[in-house]
Amino acid sequence: MRDILTYLIIKMMIIKGNIDLNHLWENTKNARKKNEKLLFDIIRKNRDCAFGKAHHFDEIKTLEDYRRNVPLSVFADYEDDINRMINNNEEGRLFSAPLVGYAKTSGSTGSIKYIPLSQSEVDIFTSNTLTIMMALADRYQREKYGHGMKPGRGMFSAPSMEDFLPNGRLCSNIADVAAMQLGFIYPYIINIPFKKLFKMNEVEPKYINLRFGLEDPNTAYIFGIFTSNLSDILNYMKQNWSILVNDIEKGTISEIAMADETTRKKLLKVIKPNPKRAAELRKEFEKGFDETIIRRIWPNIAVISSIGNGIFAPFTKDVRRYAGDVPIDFLIYGASEGLFATVDALESEKRLLIVDSCYYEFIPQDDETKICSIDELEIGKEYELIITNQAGLYRYHCGDIIKVESYMNECPYITFSYRKGHLLSLSGEKTTEEHMGAVIEKLKEKAGCDNLSWVVTSDTDTFPIHYTLLLENDQGLDLSVYSEFANEELMKINPRYADMLFFRVMGNMKIKNLKKGTFEEWKQYLVTEKGVSPTQVKPVTVLDNEEKTKFFLNRVMEN
């Protein structure tokens, strides 16, 4: 019965995904008009909330009225209202719709932020992730193999987080909030046969997701928030496959599961010995872990879905070492504050702006006195993104710089360039995270490192001022000997940096080694001490605050 329901539900999700895709494309026609319609719907619905009254929403008739009545904002402008919503249950302060919960995020500074969520925000996330992924995978299969995606359950590759504030309100990340609302169909769309995902304190997420994922030979997709999650779980599989297969064979739960007693009992009720599947897996794992391993253990795999560009590119490369030609759906571009754009083709890193998610304004980076609308952007230029969402943020500085790649009708395809605070530009040379990431890829090749974690800091206390790369590698190599090589590569990648060196405005970049385990310690610190959801932990690449700086510099090794 479970397999029959899986077949029917996946088929319906593919149909829904095609409807969502067509809706996304249809909205590119007259995109500005539709985007402004959303804005005035938001204004009309929220005119009676505290924010709407304070900013005279009932008097706003034109876009000019809106810009005159509502100033550009940052998170600090909402903190008092959000604190009153949380502490005093004054939930109608920022928007009038019912509050679903809060997205908890560490932001770029490491300090906790609570972003209010409406049902509209959650629905937008759901419609532009799983269902579109299914439709894109089905279309890809038809074009390449002449048949559609074979309906099957998928393996989820990230930990679950479910927290509640003292007032009882759900407080997690938007992905988990959306997931909880879909819990009633979870046993039919993912491998784990429960209506609720397990939390980190109940069982090791990588173990439990693989335990059920590996047992299902018809697994059709792998879904994770970031490719860093995928890389973790695939490397865990490589290290622990023998234990996992043994558990599948005997119907047992090993100590590496770290399951509490309640969870263990719950699992043992549904787990049965499966020697046949264990033999199939053991045979394939013993052949080795090359780029065919994913297809060998899951012949029906149609897609891997995860955000994997930008700072996640190195993790994507690691995933491809296991996945080979399995296509990747690079998912969405957004944040806890809103969902902004989504891919409309597999393997594409550019994303189409979602017209009915937020109202968008754009500040050109070459002229910050201007504000542009959706149809006024120039291809190839960079803009800071300003949003008005459907959950109480108005003309909000996201802090993201995006680049316009092309247009479909009036709607732009965009790519994320960098966080505004993460543009290094120590001397105005505009070195970016992307530049440093490219240097790291060259350095990995030069030094023969499979895995290399990095973070950069600006040293302004010594003369000449310079960048310092802090590196951690699994092999224990002294990478400081490659300082000159890394510096030369950055000069090639960013000619402005080379100019600054030539005119002696800056000094050469240096490399220092970090103790093994530093980045994992940072991740655990954020999760256990700061309460950040594991799915929200992004690679730290810039030491942009005192907390990060102290943490990482205290773990620098003496050469």
C-alpha positions as CSV (number, residue, x, y, z in Angstrom):
1,M,0.0,0.0,0.0
2,R,2.8,2.4,0.8
3,D,4.4,1.9,-2.6
4,I,1.1,2.5,-4.3
5,L,0.5,5.7,-2.4
6,T,4.1,6.8,-3.2
7,Y,3.4,6.3,-6.9
8,L,0.2,8.3,-6.8
9,I,1.6,11.2,-4.7
10,I,4.8,11.6,-6.7
11,K,2.8,11.6,-9.9
12,M,0.5,14.3,-8.5
13,M,3.6,16.3,-7.4
14,I,5.0,16.1,-10.9
15,I,1.7,17.5,-12.3
16,K,1.7,20.2,-9.6
17,G,5.3,21.0,-10.4
18,N,4.5,21.5,-14.0
19,I,1.7,23.9,-13.1
20,D,4.1,25.8,-10.8
21,L,6.7,26.0,-13.6
22,N,4.1,27.3,-16.1
23,H,2.9,29.8,-13.5
24,L,6.5,31.0,-12.9
25,W,7.1,31.5,-16.7
26,E,3.7,33.1,-17.2
27,N,4.6,35.7,-14.5
28,T,7.5,36.8,-16.6
29,K,5.0,38.6,-18.9
30,N,4.2,42.1,-17.6
31,A,6.4,41.2,-14.6
32,R,6.6,44.7,-13.3
33,K,2.8,45.2,-13.3
34,K,2.3,41.8,-11.5
35,N,5.1,42.6,-9.0
36,E,3.5,46.0,-8.2
37,K,0.1,44.3,-7.9
38,L,1.6,42.1,-5.2
39,L,3.0,45.2,-3.4
40,F,-0.4,46.9,-3.3
41,D,-2.1,43.6,-2.1
42,I,0.4,43.6,0.8
43,I,-0.3,47.2,1.6
44,R,-4.1,46.7,1.5
45,K,-4.0,43.5,3.7
46,N,-1.7,45.1,6.3
47,R,-3.1,48.6,6.6
48,D,-4.7,47.8,10.0
49,C,-1.6,46.3,11.6
50,A,0.6,48.6,13.8
51,F,3.2,49.1,11.1
52,G,0.6,49.8,8.5
53,K,-1.1,52.5,10.6
54,A,2.2,54.1,11.6
55,H,3.2,54.4,7.9
56,H,-0.3,55.5,6.7
57,F,-0.9,52.5,4.4
58,D,-4.4,53.7,3.9
59,E,-3.1,56.8,2.1
60,I,-0.7,54.9,-0.3
61,K,-2.0,55.0,-3.8
62,T,1.1,55.0,-6.0
63,L,4.6,53.5,-5.9
64,E,5.9,57.0,-5.1
65,D,3.6,57.2,-2.1
66,Y,5.0,53.9,-0.9
67,R,8.6,55.0,-1.2
68,R,7.8,58.3,0.5
69,N,5.9,56.8,3.4
70,V,8.1,53.8,4.0
71,P,11.9,54.2,4.4
72,L,14.5,51.6,3.5
73,S,15.0,49.4,6.5
74,V,17.4,46.9,8.2
75,F,16.7,44.2,10.7
76,A,17.3,46.5,13.7
77,D,14.3,48.5,12.6
78,Y,12.0,45.6,13.4
79,E,13.6,44.2,16.6
80,D,11.4,46.1,19.0
81,D,8.2,44.9,17.2
82,I,9.5,41.3,16.9
83,N,10.4,41.3,20.6
84,R,6.9,42.5,21.5
85,M,5.4,39.8,19.2
86,I,7.5,37.1,21.0
87,N,7.4,38.4,24.6
88,N,3.9,40.0,24.7
89,N,2.1,38.0,22.1
90,E,1.4,41.2,20.1
91,E,1.3,39.3,16.8
92,G,-0.4,41.9,14.7
93,R,2.3,44.5,14.8
94,L,4.0,43.9,11.4
95,F,1.4,42.2,9.3
96,S,-2.3,41.2,9.7
97,A,-2.3,37.6,8.5
98,P,-2.0,34.8,11.2
99,L,1.6,34.1,12.4
100,V,2.8,30.6,11.5
101,G,6.0,30.8,13.5
102,Y,9.5,32.2,13.2
103,A,12.5,31.4,11.1
104,K,15.6,31.4,13.3
105,T,18.8,32.4,11.6
106,S,22.3,33.3,12.6
107,G,22.5,35.9,9.9
108,S,25.9,37.0,8.6
109,T,27.0,38.2,12.0
110,G,26.4,35.1,14.1
111,S,23.8,36.8,16.3
112,I,20.4,35.1,16.4
113,K,17.5,36.7,14.4
114,Y,13.9,35.7,14.5
115,I,12.1,36.3,11.2
116,P,8.3,36.2,11.4
117,L,6.6,33.7,9.0
118,S,3.2,33.9,7.4
119,Q,1.5,31.0,5.6
120,S,2.0,32.7,2.3
121,E,5.8,32.7,2.9
122,V,5.7,29.0,3.6
123,D,3.5,28.1,0.6
124,I,5.9,30.0,-1.7
125,F,8.8,27.9,-0.4
126,T,6.9,24.6,-0.8
127,S,5.7,25.4,-4.4
128,N,9.2,26.4,-5.6
129,T,11.2,23.5,-4.2
130,L,9.9,19.9,-4.1
131,T,7.2,20.1,-6.8
132,I,9.3,22.1,-9.3
133,M,12.2,19.7,-8.6
134,M,9.9,16.7,-9.5
135,A,8.8,18.4,-12.7
136,L,12.3,19.3,-13.8
137,A,13.5,15.8,-13.1
138,D,10.7,14.3,-15.1
139,R,11.3,16.6,-18.0
140,Y,15.0,15.9,-18.0
141,Q,14.4,12.1,-18.0
142,R,12.0,12.4,-20.9
143,E,14.4,14.5,-23.0
144,K,17.5,12.3,-22.2
145,Y,16.1,8.8,-21.9
146,G,12.7,8.9,-23.5
147,H,10.7,8.2,-20.4
148,G,9.7,10.2,-17.3
149,M,11.0,10.0,-13.7
150,K,10.1,6.7,-12.1
151,P,8.1,7.6,-9.0
152,G,9.9,6.7,-5.8
153,R,10.7,8.0,-2.4
154,G,13.7,10.3,-1.8
155,M,16.5,10.5,0.7
156,F,16.6,13.6,2.8
157,S,20.1,14.5,3.7
158,A,19.9,17.2,6.4
159,P,19.2,17.3,10.1
160,S,15.8,18.3,11.3
161,M,15.3,21.2,13.8
162,E,12.1,21.8,15.7
163,D,12.3,24.4,18.5
164,F,9.6,26.4,20.2
165,L,9.8,29.7,21.9
166,P,8.7,30.1,25.5
167,N,5.3,31.4,24.2
168,G,4.8,28.0,22.4
169,R,5.4,29.4,18.9
170,L,7.3,27.2,16.4
171,C,10.8,28.5,15.9
172,S,13.0,26.8,13.3
173,N,14.0,27.5,9.7
174,I,11.6,27.9,6.9
175,A,12.5,24.6,5.3
176,D,11.7,22.7,8.5
177,V,8.4,24.7,9.0
178,A,7.4,23.7,5.5
179,A,8.5,20.1,6.1
180,M,6.4,19.8,9.3
181,Q,3.3,21.0,7.4
182,L,3.9,18.2,4.8
183,G,4.4,15.6,7.5
184,F,1.3,13.6,6.7
185,I,2.7,12.6,3.3
186,Y,6.3,12.2,4.5
187,P,6.2,8.3,4.7
188,Y,5.3,8.3,1.0
189,I,7.8,10.9,-0.4
190,I,10.9,10.2,1.7
191,N,12.5,6.9,2.8
192,I,11.9,7.4,6.6
193,P,8.5,5.8,7.3
194,F,7.3,8.4,9.9
195,K,5.3,11.6,9.7
196,K,8.0,13.4,11.5
197,L,11.7,13.7,11.0
198,F,14.1,12.8,13.8
199,K,15.9,15.6,15.7
200,M,19.6,15.6,16.3
201,N,19.2,14.8,20.0
202,E,17.2,11.7,19.2
203,V,19.4,10.0,16.6
204,E,22.4,10.8,14.4
205,P,20.7,12.3,11.3
206,K,23.2,11.0,8.8
207,Y,22.8,7.5,10.1
208,I,19.0,7.4,10.1
209,N,18.6,9.0,6.7
210,L,21.1,6.6,5.2
211,R,19.7,3.6,7.1
212,F,16.4,3.9,5.4
213,G,17.7,5.5,2.2
214,L,20.1,2.7,1.4
215,E,17.5,0.0,2.2
216,D,15.2,1.4,-0.5
217,P,16.6,0.3,-4.0
218,N,14.0,2.5,-5.7
219,T,15.2,5.8,-4.2
220,A,14.4,8.4,-6.9
221,Y,16.0,11.6,-5.6
222,I,18.3,13.0,-2.9
223,F,17.2,16.3,-1.3
224,G,19.2,18.6,0.9
225,I,19.3,22.3,1.7
226,F,23.0,22.8,0.8
227,T,25.5,20.6,-0.9
228,S,27.6,20.8,2.3
229,N,24.9,18.6,3.8
230,L,25.1,16.2,0.9
231,S,28.8,16.1,1.0
232,D,28.7,15.2,4.7
233,I,26.2,12.4,4.3
234,L,28.0,10.9,1.3
235,N,31.4,10.9,3.1
236,Y,29.7,9.4,6.1
237,M,28.3,6.7,3.9
238,K,31.8,5.9,2.5
239,Q,33.3,5.7,6.0
240,N,30.5,3.7,7.6
241,W,29.0,1.6,4.8
242,S,30.0,-1.7,6.4
243,I,28.1,-0.9,9.6
244,L,25.1,0.4,7.8
245,V,24.9,-2.7,5.6
246,N,25.3,-5.0,8.5
247,D,22.4,-3.2,10.3
248,I,20.2,-3.6,7.1
249,E,21.1,-7.2,6.9
250,K,20.3,-8.1,10.6
251,G,17.6,-5.5,11.3
252,T,19.7,-3.9,14.0
253,I,20.7,-0.4,15.1
254,S,24.4,0.2,15.8
255,E,25.9,2.4,18.4
256,I,27.0,4.9,15.7
257,A,23.2,5.8,15.4
258,M,23.5,7.4,18.9
259,A,19.8,6.8,19.3
260,D,18.1,7.5,22.6
261,E,16.0,4.6,24.1
262,T,12.7,6.0,23.0
263,T,13.9,6.4,19.4
264,R,15.5,3.0,19.4
265,K,12.2,1.3,20.4
266,K,10.3,3.3,17.8
267,L,12.7,2.3,15.1
268,L,12.8,-1.4,16.0
269,K,9.1,-1.6,15.5
270,V,9.4,-0.9,11.8
271,I,12.9,-2.3,11.0
272,K,13.2,-5.9,9.8
273,P,16.2,-7.9,8.6
274,N,16.8,-7.5,4.9
275,P,19.7,-9.8,3.8
276,K,18.8,-9.5,0.1
277,R,19.2,-5.8,0.0
278,A,22.3,-5.9,2.2
279,A,24.0,-8.3,-0.2
280,E,23.2,-6.0,-3.2
281,L,24.7,-3.0,-1.3
282,R,27.8,-4.9,-0.1
283,K,28.5,-6.1,-3.6
284,E,28.4,-2.5,-5.0
285,F,30.3,-0.9,-2.1
286,E,33.1,-3.4,-2.3
287,K,33.7,-2.4,-5.9
288,G,34.7,1.1,-4.6
289,F,33.4,4.6,-4.4
290,D,33.8,6.2,-7.8
291,E,31.4,8.5,-9.6
292,T,29.1,5.5,-10.5
293,I,28.4,4.6,-6.9
294,I,25.1,6.6,-6.6
295,R,23.6,5.0,-9.8
296,R,24.9,1.5,-8.8
297,I,23.1,1.5,-5.5
298,W,20.1,3.5,-6.7
299,P,19.4,2.7,-10.4
300,N,16.3,4.9,-10.5
301,I,17.9,8.0,-9.2
302,A,16.6,11.0,-11.2
303,V,18.0,14.1,-9.5
304,I,20.0,15.5,-6.7
305,S,18.5,18.7,-5.3
306,S,20.5,21.2,-3.3
307,I,21.8,24.7,-3.3
308,G,25.3,24.2,-4.6
309,N,26.8,27.3,-6.2
310,G,28.8,30.2,-4.8
311,I,30.4,29.3,-1.5
312,F,29.0,25.8,-1.8
313,A,30.7,25.0,-5.1
314,P,33.6,23.0,-3.5
315,F,31.0,20.8,-1.8
316,T,29.2,20.3,-5.1
317,K,32.4,19.2,-6.6
318,D,32.7,16.6,-3.8
319,V,29.1,15.4,-4.4
320,R,29.9,14.9,-8.1
321,R,32.7,12.5,-7.1
322,Y,30.0,10.1,-6.0
323,A,27.1,11.1,-8.3
324,G,28.7,11.3,-11.8
325,D,26.1,12.3,-14.3
326,V,23.1,12.5,-12.0
327,P,21.7,15.9,-12.7
328,I,21.7,18.5,-10.0
329,D,18.8,20.8,-9.2
330,F,20.4,23.9,-7.7
331,L,17.1,24.8,-6.1
332,I,16.4,28.3,-4.9
333,Y,17.9,31.6,-4.0
334,G,16.5,33.1,-0.9
335,A,16.9,33.6,2.8
336,S,14.8,33.4,6.0
337,E,13.5,36.8,5.0
338,G,12.0,35.5,1.8
339,L,12.3,33.3,-1.3
340,F,13.5,35.4,-4.3
341,A,14.3,33.2,-7.3
342,T,14.3,29.6,-8.4
343,V,15.9,27.5,-11.2
344,D,13.8,26.5,-14.1
345,A,16.2,23.9,-15.5
346,L,18.4,21.2,-14.0
347,E,22.2,22.0,-13.9
348,S,21.4,25.8,-14.3
349,E,23.0,28.1,-11.7
350,K,20.9,31.1,-12.8
351,R,17.5,31.6,-11.2
352,L,14.4,33.3,-12.4
353,L,13.0,35.9,-10.1
354,I,9.7,34.8,-8.4
355,V,7.4,37.7,-9.2
356,D,4.6,36.8,-6.7
357,S,6.9,36.1,-3.7
358,C,8.2,39.6,-2.7
359,Y,8.1,43.1,-4.1
360,Y,11.6,43.9,-5.3
361,E,13.6,47.0,-5.6
362,F,17.3,47.2,-6.7
363,I,20.1,49.6,-5.9
364,P,22.8,49.7,-8.7
365,Q,26.3,49.1,-7.3
366,D,27.7,51.7,-9.7
367,D,25.2,54.3,-8.6
368,E,23.7,53.9,-5.1
369,T,21.6,57.0,-5.5
370,K,19.2,55.2,-7.8
371,I,16.5,52.6,-7.1
372,C,15.4,50.4,-10.0
373,S,12.3,48.3,-10.6
374,I,12.2,44.8,-11.9
375,D,12.2,45.8,-15.6
376,E,14.9,48.5,-15.3
377,L,17.9,46.3,-14.7
378,E,20.9,45.9,-17.1
379,I,22.3,42.6,-18.0
380,G,25.8,42.1,-16.5
381,K,25.3,44.7,-13.8
382,E,25.2,44.1,-10.0
383,Y,22.5,45.4,-7.7
384,E,21.7,45.3,-4.0
385,L,18.4,43.5,-3.4
386,I,15.7,45.3,-1.4
387,I,12.5,43.3,-0.6
388,T,9.0,43.8,0.7
389,N,7.8,40.4,1.8
390,Q,4.5,38.9,2.9
391,A,5.4,38.6,6.6
392,G,6.2,42.1,7.8
393,L,9.4,43.3,6.2
394,Y,9.1,46.5,4.2
395,R,11.8,47.9,1.8
396,Y,14.3,45.6,3.6
397,H,18.0,45.6,2.9
398,C,18.8,41.9,2.4
399,G,22.5,42.6,2.2
400,D,22.8,40.5,-0.9
401,I,24.4,41.7,-4.2
402,I,23.0,39.9,-7.2
403,K,24.0,40.0,-10.9
404,V,21.6,40.1,-13.8
405,E,22.4,37.3,-16.2
406,S,19.6,37.6,-18.8
407,Y,15.8,38.2,-19.1
408,M,12.7,36.1,-19.9
409,N,10.2,38.7,-21.1
410,E,10.2,41.4,-18.4
411,C,11.7,39.1,-15.6
412,P,15.4,38.8,-14.9
413,Y,17.5,35.7,-14.4
414,I,19.9,36.4,-11.5
415,T,22.8,34.9,-9.8
416,F,24.0,35.7,-6.3
417,S,27.3,37.6,-6.3
418,Y,28.2,38.2,-2.6
419,R,27.0,39.4,0.7
420,K,27.5,43.2,1.0
421,G,29.5,42.8,4.2
422,H,31.6,40.0,2.6
423,L,33.1,42.0,-0.2
424,L,36.6,42.0,1.1
425,S,38.0,45.0,-0.8
426,L,40.7,45.8,1.7
427,S,42.0,48.7,-0.4
428,G,39.1,49.2,-2.8
429,E,40.2,46.4,-5.1
430,K,36.9,44.5,-4.7
431,T,38.2,41.1,-3.9
432,T,35.2,38.8,-3.4
433,E,34.5,35.4,-1.8
434,E,34.2,34.0,-5.3
435,H,37.8,35.2,-6.1
436,M,39.1,33.5,-3.0
437,G,37.1,30.4,-3.8
438,A,38.8,30.2,-7.2
439,V,42.2,30.6,-5.5
440,I,41.4,27.7,-3.2
441,E,40.5,25.4,-6.1
442,K,43.9,26.2,-7.7
443,L,45.6,25.6,-4.3
444,K,43.8,22.2,-3.8
445,E,45.2,21.1,-7.2
446,K,48.7,22.4,-6.5
447,A,48.9,20.9,-3.0
448,G,47.1,17.6,-3.8
449,C,44.3,18.2,-1.2
450,D,41.0,16.5,-1.7
451,N,39.3,18.6,1.0
452,L,40.4,22.1,2.0
453,S,38.4,24.4,4.3
454,W,39.2,28.1,4.3
455,V,38.4,31.5,5.8
456,V,40.0,34.8,5.0
457,T,40.8,37.7,7.3
458,S,42.1,41.2,6.6
459,D,45.3,42.1,8.5
460,T,45.3,45.9,9.0
461,D,47.5,45.9,12.1
462,T,50.7,45.3,10.2
463,F,52.3,47.2,7.3
464,P,51.7,46.7,4.5
465,I,48.1,45.7,5.1
466,H,47.3,42.3,3.5
467,Y,44.9,39.3,3.4
468,T,45.6,36.1,5.4
469,L,44.1,32.8,4.4
470,L,43.5,30.4,7.2
471,L,43.4,26.8,5.9
472,E,42.5,23.4,7.4
473,N,43.3,20.2,5.5
474,D,42.7,16.5,6.3
475,Q,46.2,15.5,5.5
476,G,48.0,17.7,8.0
477,L,50.0,19.5,5.3
478,D,51.8,22.7,5.9
479,L,50.1,24.9,3.4
480,S,51.9,28.1,4.4
481,V,54.6,27.2,1.8
482,Y,52.0,28.0,-0.9
483,S,51.5,31.6,0.1
484,E,53.4,33.0,-2.9
485,F,51.5,30.6,-5.3
486,A,48.1,31.7,-3.8
487,N,49.0,35.4,-4.1
488,E,49.9,35.0,-7.7
489,E,46.7,33.2,-8.5
490,L,44.7,36.0,-6.8
491,M,46.6,38.5,-8.9
492,K,45.5,36.6,-12.1
493,I,41.9,36.3,-11.0
494,N,41.5,39.9,-9.8
495,P,43.6,42.4,-11.8
496,R,42.7,45.2,-9.4
497,Y,44.3,43.3,-6.6
498,A,47.5,43.0,-8.8
499,D,47.4,46.8,-9.3
500,M,47.2,47.4,-5.6
501,L,50.3,45.2,-5.0
502,F,52.1,47.0,-7.9
503,F,51.5,50.4,-6.3
504,R,52.4,49.0,-2.9
505,V,49.0,49.9,-1.4
506,M,48.8,46.3,-0.2
507,G,51.2,43.5,0.7
508,N,51.2,39.9,-0.5
509,M,48.6,37.5,0.8
510,K,49.8,35.0,3.4
511,I,48.6,31.6,4.4
512,K,48.4,30.1,7.9
513,N,47.3,26.6,9.0
514,L,44.4,25.9,11.3
515,K,44.2,23.0,13.7
516,K,42.4,19.9,12.3
517,G,38.7,20.0,13.3
518,T,38.4,23.8,13.5
519,F,35.5,24.2,11.1
520,E,33.6,21.3,12.7
521,E,34.1,22.9,16.1
522,W,32.7,26.1,14.7
523,K,29.7,24.3,13.3
524,Q,29.0,22.6,16.6
525,Y,29.5,25.8,18.5
526,L,26.8,27.5,16.4
527,V,24.4,24.6,16.9
528,T,24.9,23.8,20.6
529,E,25.8,27.3,22.0
530,K,24.0,29.7,19.6
531,G,21.0,27.5,18.8
532,V,21.4,27.7,15.1
533,S,19.6,25.1,13.0
534,P,22.1,22.7,11.4
535,T,20.5,23.2,8.1
536,Q,21.3,26.9,8.4
537,V,25.0,26.6,9.1
538,K,26.8,27.9,6.0
539,P,30.5,27.8,5.4
540,V,32.2,30.7,7.1
541,T,34.6,32.3,4.6
542,V,35.2,35.8,6.0
543,L,36.1,36.8,9.6
544,D,33.7,39.7,9.6
545,N,33.1,40.0,13.4
546,E,34.9,39.8,16.7
547,E,33.4,36.4,17.6
548,K,34.5,34.7,14.5
549,T,37.9,36.4,14.5
550,K,38.7,35.3,18.1
551,F,37.5,31.7,17.5
552,F,39.6,31.1,14.4
553,L,42.7,33.0,15.3
554,N,42.9,31.1,18.5
555,R,43.2,27.9,16.5
556,V,46.0,29.0,14.2
557,M,49.0,26.6,14.3
558,E,52.5,27.8,14.5
559,N,54.5,26.9,11.4
